[in-house]
Amino acid sequence: MTRQGVALVTGASSGIGEAFAEVFAAEGFDVVIMARREARLRAVQSRLSEKYGVRVDVMVEDLEDPTAPARICADLEARGLKIDVLVNNAGYGVPGSYVASGWDVHERSPLRNSRIDCWRG
């Protein structure tokens, strides 16, 4: 299979993020999977690399941390990875109604704070 590029998928330890990572791997992309749960990421890494024969890199990060994007960019550079596709799927949950929580809670959303500006290679 011809290598298609490198896809970075956040929130890839389960659910939709894991499914996105699998779709890209099945299409011949090497994938970088990112989430907070390392053990779960390692299981996904093993399954995808064995099933599809692609390179699967694991990055353990919490995108709620405002310093995470700088670490991610440095880590990608250190690994020599140029990202062709970004699926920013990291999620967060707040119990109850959206409006019942103050803005300070929603402001910490990983999707709001994770500007991974280095991904374009």
Helices and strands as residue ranges (DSSP letters): E 6-10, H 15-26, E 30-35, H 38-52, E 56-60, H 68-78, E 85-87, G 98-100, H 103-106, H 110-113, G 117-120
